[in-house]
Amino acid sequence: MPYLALKLSTIPPAPLARQLAITLTELTVTLLRKRRELTAVTVESLPRGQWFIGAAAVESQGKAAFHLEIVVTEGTNSDAEKADFVAASYAALESALGAVALTSYVVIRDVDGRAWGYGGMSQAARKEVRPVAIV
């Protein structure tokens, strides 16, 4: 938790894909207060001629495009934190990729903790078994 899936309209060199994963992880840790060691990022590229905006191939517009989705547990981030993440991740991807289509999207999916998890345990179940700190 969380999981980020980045789709690109171009095929980046491996070092750039790695740098994008590092940048997105840093933004997730810093802006959304998520744990680095639990942050998973995938970077996927579509072949040329497979991404369309307004029914026109994006490469014919001379720009790149991206779609970033991040899944977090519902109720763990404020609206301001999410807005900051959308703005910062868009800016970071634009900086790394060059000119990007305005219709490149950042989507934050707030998922009920009972409906997802990792290591075979839902987020809700994980919250229930947390030990109580004795002060």
N, C-alpha and C positions, 0 to 999 in steps of 0.2 A: 504494500500500500504506500504510495499510490502507483498507478500504472499510467504511463504516457505512451500514446501511439501517434507517431509523426508520419504523415504521408507527404511525399514530395512529388512535384511534377517533373523533376529532373533527377538524374542519378548522380549523387555526390561522390567524390573520391572518398575512400575509407577514412582518411584523417579528418575530413570535414564531418562525416557522419558521427565519428567519435566525439568531435568537438561539440556538435549539436547536442549529443546525449549529455555531455558534461555541463553545458550551459543550461539545458532544461532541468537537469538535476539540481544545479545550484539555485535556480529561480524557485524551484519547488520547495527546497529546504528553507531558503531565505524568506520568501513571500508567503508561503502556505504553511510554514512550520512543520514540514513533514520530515521524517527520519531518512537520512541519506541511504542507509543500508537496506531500507525497504522500498526504495524508489526504483522502479523498473521502467526502462525506456526502450521502445523499438523504433527503428527508422526504416521506412519502406519507401521504395520509389516505383513510380509507374512508368512504363515504357512511353517513349515519345508518341504523341498522337492519341493518348488515352485519357487526357484531362481536358475538360471543356468548360468554358465560361461563356454564358450567353450563346451556347451551341457552337462556339468557335474554339478551335484547339488553342490552348493557352500559349503554346510556343509561337503561334502566329501573331500573338500580341506582344512578343518580345520580352516577356516577363516569366518569372517562375511563379509557382503557386504552392501553397501548403495547406494541410488540414491537421491541426493538433487537437487531440482529445486526451483529456486527463480524467481519470476516475478517482474520486475521493469519497470518503465516508460522509454521508449527509450530516450537516450540522457541525462540522469540524472547522469550517472557515466562514468568516464574515463576508458580506457583500463587498466591502472595501478591499479585503484581501484578494478576493476573486477578480475584482476589476483591475487591481494592480498587477496580478499575474497575467491577465489577458493582455494588458498594454505592454508589459515588459517582455513577455514571450514573443509577441508580434514584432516588437522592435528588434529583439535579438535575432529572430529568424530573418527578418528583412536585412539586417546588417550582415549576416552570414551569407545569405543567398543573393544579395543584390536586389535589383528591382523586383518586387513581388506584386502580384495582382491584388487589388484592394479586397477582392473576394477570397482572400486566404483567411481561413477561420481558426479560431481558438475556442474550443468547447470544454467546459468543465462539467462533468457529470457527477452530480451529488447522488450517490447510491445508498439506499438503506443498508445499514450495517448487517442486517439479517440476510441480505441478498448477495453478499460477496465477501471474500476473505482470501487468505493465503495460508499455505502450510496445512491445508485440510480443516481450517477453523474459520468460521465467519468472524467478521469484525465485532458483531454484537457478542458472540460467545467469548471472544478474546477479552472484551471489556469486562465481562462478568467474572472472569477468573483472575483478574489483576489482584495481586496481594495488596492489602491495605497497609499503608505505612504506619508504623507505631512511632508516635512522637514522645 
